[in-house]
Amino acid sequence: MHRPLSSVDIVEVAPRDGFQSIAAPIPTRTKIELIESLIEAGSRRIEIGSFVSPRAIPQMADMGEIAAHFAGRAGLGLSVLVPNPKGAELALTAGMKELVYVFSASEQHNQKNVRRSIAQSIQELSDIHSLIAPNRDIRVRVDLATAFDCPFAGEVPIEAVLSALDRIAAICPTYEIALCDTTGRANPFQVRQRFEVAMSRFDGFRWAFHGHDTFGVGVANALFAHQAGVGVFDASVAGLGGCPFAPGATGNTATEDLVFAFEGGGVGTGYDMARLLAVADRIADLPGASVGSHLRLVPRMRATAAPIAA
């Protein structure tokens, strides 16, 4: 079993996973200002958007402008999601150095989500790897969706997860891999057990956890992943986003809730809570935003007070 880390990286996904859940166009300047405010609050890794077809996700139509503003920013890990090799080419042309590629451990979800078989998605990952291989400055992360539960098939067998990881390792055994609780239905014990099994089998990957709070256990799942030795966690300020397969339910685990839990346990995150909550308030005020933060709703002086000593 891996030893829990004394500090963690929190990857802020609101500008991609969160913004795309809002139907009304968010002004590009507003997006940039919010990302800048997240940086001021302590965010050091941010998924700033995705290079996808504007027809598929109109909210990401201004990705080129946002990338142009942030490309080359030193000291930050700014990533973009790319759904295919064409998206990767656009990201590289825009000067982005960190790419996120996603496919599912569930065949049914992969067909619904990206309209490809798992085999086709693996081939496209291989194509992206070949595209970036000459440039050692480019980092790739793979988000393995439905690593716990599928909205169409139910619980995903761990054998399906390990099979997908085997195929990723055959392309590159040193990627960062995020096991994703796409529906938010995983439980803490399952999360820890799956990470322990995967981490014992693949020692070259860097591990991350992408959780949702649909069933109210987003923070608990992250803490149990940390107990397994995971050091990178996705979260969305204010809990922005929604689960498309659970209408009305909140989606992403709120960044401020996760920061509060980690910092309270002596695990460093690098965030300034007061500034983070100020950004959360602005995010929550976006027209059409579906948010699910707990910490933002408690008295502000209590939310920003020093942690209770163990």
C-alpha positions in Angstrom: 0.0 0.0 0.0 1.3 3.5 -0.9 1.9 6.1 1.8 -0.5 9.0 1.7 1.2 12.2 0.4 1.6 15.3 2.6 0.5 17.6 -0.3 -1.6 17.2 -3.3 -2.3 18.8 -6.7 -5.8 19.8 -7.4 -6.6 20.2 -11.1 -9.3 22.9 -11.6 -11.7 21.7 -14.3 -14.4 24.3 -14.1 -13.2 26.1 -17.2 -13.8 23.0 -19.2 -16.0 20.4 -17.5 -17.9 23.1 -15.7 -18.3 25.8 -18.4 -19.5 23.3 -21.0 -22.5 22.4 -18.8 -23.8 26.0 -19.3 -25.9 26.5 -22.4 -25.7 30.2 -22.8 -22.4 31.5 -24.2 -20.1 32.8 -21.5 -18.2 35.9 -22.8 -14.6 35.0 -23.6 -13.4 37.9 -21.4 -15.3 36.5 -18.5 -13.8 33.1 -18.9 -10.3 34.6 -19.0 -10.9 36.7 -15.9 -12.3 33.7 -14.0 -9.2 31.6 -14.9 -6.9 34.4 -13.9 -8.8 34.7 -10.6 -8.4 30.9 -10.0 -4.6 31.4 -10.5 -4.6 34.2 -8.0 -6.4 31.9 -5.5 -3.7 29.3 -5.8 -4.7 27.1 -8.8 -1.5 25.7 -10.4 -3.1 23.1 -12.7 -6.1 24.1 -14.7 -8.0 22.5 -17.5 -8.8 25.7 -19.4 -11.0 24.2 -22.1 -11.2 21.7 -25.0 -10.4 21.7 -28.7 -13.7 20.2 -29.8 -16.0 20.9 -32.7 -18.1 24.1 -31.9 -21.1 22.2 -33.3 -20.7 19.6 -30.6 -20.0 22.0 -27.7 -20.7 25.6 -28.7 -19.4 26.9 -25.3 -15.8 25.9 -26.5 -16.0 27.8 -29.7 -13.6 30.5 -28.4 -10.9 27.9 -27.3 -8.3 29.4 -29.7 -8.6 32.9 -28.1 -8.4 31.5 -24.6 -5.4 29.4 -25.5 -3.7 32.3 -27.1 -4.1 34.3 -23.9 -2.6 31.6 -21.6 -0.1 29.8 -23.9 3.5 30.0 -22.6 2.4 31.0 -19.1 5.4 29.9 -16.9 5.0 28.0 -13.6 1.5 26.6 -14.4 0.1 23.4 -15.7 -2.5 24.5 -18.2 -4.2 21.7 -20.1 -6.8 21.2 -22.8 -9.0 18.3 -23.5 -8.5 16.9 -27.0 -11.1 14.3 -28.3 -9.1 13.1 -31.3 -5.8 13.7 -33.2 -7.3 16.7 -35.0 -8.0 18.3 -31.6 -4.4 17.5 -30.5 -3.0 19.2 -33.6 -5.1 22.3 -33.0 -3.9 22.4 -29.3 -0.3 22.0 -30.3 -0.6 24.7 -33.0 -2.1 27.0 -30.3 1.0 26.5 -28.1 -0.5 24.2 -25.5 1.9 21.8 -23.7 -0.5 19.6 -21.8 -3.2 17.5 -23.5 -6.0 15.5 -21.9 -7.5 12.5 -23.8 -10.6 10.7 -22.6 -12.2 7.4 -23.4 -14.3 4.9 -21.4 -13.7 1.6 -19.8 -17.3 0.8 -20.7 -17.9 0.0 -24.4 -21.5 1.3 -24.1 -20.5 4.7 -22.6 -17.6 5.1 -25.1 -20.0 4.7 -28.0 -22.4 7.2 -26.5 -19.8 9.7 -25.4 -17.3 9.8 -28.2 -19.1 7.6 -30.8 -16.2 5.2 -31.1 -15.4 1.7 -30.0 -12.8 1.4 -27.3 -10.5 -0.1 -29.9 -10.9 3.0 -32.1 -10.2 5.3 -29.1 -7.0 3.3 -28.3 -5.9 3.7 -31.9 -6.5 7.4 -31.8 -4.5 7.6 -28.5 -1.7 5.9 -30.3 -1.9 8.4 -33.1 -1.7 11.3 -30.7 1.3 9.7 -29.0 3.0 9.4 -32.3 2.2 13.0 -33.0 3.8 14.3 -29.9 6.6 11.8 -29.6 9.2 14.2 -31.2 8.5 16.9 -28.6 9.4 15.9 -25.1 7.9 19.1 -23.7 4.4 17.8 -24.3 2.6 16.0 -21.5 -0.4 13.7 -22.0 -2.9 12.7 -19.5 -5.5 10.0 -20.1 -8.9 10.2 -18.3 -10.4 6.7 -18.1 -14.1 7.4 -17.8 -16.6 5.0 -16.2 -13.7 3.4 -14.3 -16.2 2.5 -11.6 -19.8 2.7 -12.9 -21.5 3.1 -16.3 -24.9 4.8 -16.6 -25.9 2.2 -19.2 -24.3 -1.1 -18.0 -24.0 -0.5 -14.2 -20.9 -1.4 -12.3 -17.9 -1.7 -14.5 -15.8 -4.9 -13.8 -12.3 -4.1 -12.6 -11.1 -6.4 -15.3 -12.3 -4.0 -17.9 -10.4 -1.2 -16.2 -7.2 -3.2 -16.0 -7.6 -4.2 -19.7 -7.9 -0.6 -20.7 -4.8 0.3 -18.6 -2.9 -2.5 -20.2 -3.6 -1.0 -23.6 -2.6 2.4 -22.5 0.6 1.1 -21.0 1.5 -0.5 -24.3 1.4 2.9 -25.9 3.2 4.8 -23.1 3.7 3.5 -19.6 4.5 6.9 -18.1 1.3 8.9 -18.7 -0.7 10.5 -16.0 -3.9 8.4 -15.6 -7.1 9.6 -14.0 -9.6 7.0 -13.0 -12.9 8.8 -13.4 -16.1 8.2 -11.3 -18.2 9.5 -14.2 -21.6 9.0 -12.6 -20.6 9.8 -9.0 -21.9 6.4 -7.9 -18.6 4.9 -6.6 -18.1 4.5 -2.9 -14.9 5.3 -0.9 -14.0 1.6 -0.3 -14.3 0.8 -4.0 -12.3 3.8 -5.0 -9.4 2.9 -2.6 -9.5 -0.8 -3.6 -9.4 -0.1 -7.4 -6.5 2.3 -7.1 -4.6 -0.1 -4.9 -5.0 -2.9 -7.4 -4.1 -0.6 -10.4 -1.2 1.0 -8.7 0.3 -2.4 -7.7 0.1 -3.5 -11.4 1.3 -0.4 -13.2 4.2 1.4 -11.4 5.1 3.8 -14.2 1.9 5.8 -14.3 1.2 9.0 -12.3 -2.3 8.6 -10.8 -5.2 11.0 -10.5 -8.8 10.8 -9.4 -11.7 12.6 -11.1 -14.8 12.4 -8.9 -18.3 13.6 -9.0 -20.5 14.4 -6.0 -23.8 13.3 -7.5 -24.4 10.8 -4.6 -22.8 13.1 -2.0 -19.5 11.2 -1.5 -17.2 13.1 -3.8 -14.9 14.4 -1.0 -14.9 11.0 0.8 -14.0 9.2 -2.4 -11.1 11.6 -3.0 -9.8 11.1 0.6 -9.9 7.4 0.2 -8.0 7.7 -3.1 -5.5 9.8 -1.2 -5.1 7.0 1.3 -4.2 4.7 -1.5 -1.4 7.0 -2.6 -3.1 9.2 -5.2 -1.7 12.7 -5.4 -3.7 14.5 -8.1 -7.4 15.3 -7.9 -9.8 17.0 -10.2 -12.4 19.4 -8.8 -14.5 22.3 -10.0 -14.9 25.6 -8.1 -18.4 25.9 -6.7 -19.1 22.4 -7.9 -19.9 23.8 -11.3 -21.2 21.2 -13.7 -23.9 18.6 -13.8 -24.2 14.9 -14.4 -26.0 14.4 -17.7 -27.3 11.0 -16.6 -28.8 12.2 -13.3 -30.9 15.3 -14.2 -30.9 17.9 -11.5 -28.0 16.4 -9.6 -24.8 18.3 -9.0 -21.8 16.9 -10.8 -18.1 17.8 -10.0 -16.8 17.8 -6.5 -16.4 21.4 -5.4 -12.8 22.6 -5.2 -13.4 24.5 -2.0 -14.9 21.5 -0.3 -11.9 19.3 -1.3 -9.4 22.0 -0.2 -11.2 22.3 3.2 -11.0 18.6 3.7 -7.4 18.2 2.8 -6.1 21.3 4.6 -8.0 20.3 7.7 -6.1 17.0 7.7 -2.8 18.7 7.3 -2.5 18.0 3.5 -1.3 21.0 1.6 -3.1 22.3 -1.5 -1.6 25.7 -2.0 -4.9 27.5 -2.1 -6.0 30.8 -0.4 -9.5 29.8 0.8 -10.9 33.4 0.9 -9.9 34.1 -2.7 -11.1 30.7 -3.8 -14.6 31.3 -2.3 -14.7 34.7 -3.9 -14.2 33.0 -7.3 -16.8 30.4 -6.3 -19.3 33.2 -5.7 -18.7 34.6 -9.2 -19.0 31.2 -10.8 -22.3 30.5 -9.0 -23.7 33.8 -10.4 -23.1 32.8 -14.0 -26.5 32.5 -15.8 -27.5 28.9 -16.1 -24.8 27.6 -13.7 -25.6 24.4 -11.8 -23.5 24.4 -8.6 -23.1 22.2 -5.6 -20.6 23.6 -3.1 -21.2 23.0 0.6 -18.5 25.3 1.9 -19.7 28.3 0.0 -23.0 28.2 1.9 -21.7 28.2 5.4 -20.8 31.5 7.2 -17.7 32.9 5.5 -15.8 33.5 8.7 -16.2 29.8 9.6 -15.3 28.7 6.2 -12.0 30.6 6.2 -11.0 29.9 9.8 -7.9 27.9 10.7 -8.5 24.1 10.7 -9.3 22.4 14.0 -6.2 20.9 15.5 -6.1 17.1 15.4 
